[in-house]
């Protein structure tokens, strides 16, 4: 079991022009990691993978477990083995991110970020399911349902990536959330920690698997600048 | 032996501000592939890896075999198993690149490119060895020795990478050359094929290994735009 590598299927960039068709099964994805994040075929919600189980936060607010035969256009996973564990005092997301990058020297290093605990405030959003012919990522996510909670027990999971890899993935933080009672989840927009445990896992290796048998992927004419702008708009 | 993955140590981006210290040994690198390209510690020339042997093209025009304990700041390797083999008629580099991308549908796919044959013309350049404190890549490569040959038997080896990965590596083609008699080598600036065999190997997987124990790497404040411009200037 390789605990030094992030495995990523697809690129964030391929979502930008609307390549939302699933190109890896959840079953196959979970052979590459037990923990991670992603989205489902058709940009159908937000995926949270914890302890070998993959969950979908849907646009109606419901959380369900994903079946092995379901497919994803984009996901990042790893086998969990944190090298840092620390207690978090009261903090907001902006302070948290600055502090984590500085304290654990993440600037140019891939890392998994996991925070388990009680959150005074949580705010998420969930990408709404799209039908082909697909719109662009920015058009598809212009209006998204948002969900909020107070004094919620749950887990933040996701990644920090060096900004050099913006486009291949999200440069900086890309975090999802799932509450312990599976009543609240999605792409994390903001939070305040009440008390929680932070776990950080540094990676020397980033492994990208591309859908090179997918006709739409082969044909797409990507534009790096458009991808950069779209990620900053849609994934922050 | 994994023939579906390109293994890359370091990023092209880290060379841009001048992180030229070697951070992987040639011996370790060759466990990840028998074929590839790179540069040595101190930006000392151009590395060409063929059939499990790593060679250095030096700024004085000499070619020598690299020893296992020598180190590299950046290199890409793979285990050779081409999926395409084709005869090349008379062609120039510009025509060649356009044709290969189109015929073998490379636009968004990583591929190894190998051309064995006789070249009517070959032009290479070789990065000159630097001493710490290092200059930037652009400053270090402002003046570089160039080498030319006519009716040369040899091998072009290198990669095509999707432009989304510019910065992590060179977006587009990055090709080196080594003559059969080891009298001419370096970073390829131009060529005309007399007659040659092209081999293309498509990869679904790109694996980047970062020097996360290197203090200079951890501390560097990279600038994506500067990296993009510098690669276009120094690596074309």
Interface residues (C-beta under 8 A of the other chain):
Chain A: X5 X11 X13 X105 X107 X108 X109 X110 X162 X163 X164 X165 X166 X167 X168 X171 X202 X203 X204 X205 X206 X207 X208 X209 X210 X211 X212 X217 X218 X220 X221 X222 X224 X227
Chain B: X5 X11 X13 X105 X107 X108 X109 X110 X162 X163 X164 X165 X166 X167 X168 X171 X202 X203 X204 X205 X206 X207 X208 X209 X210 X211 X212 X217 X218 X220 X221 X222 X224 X227
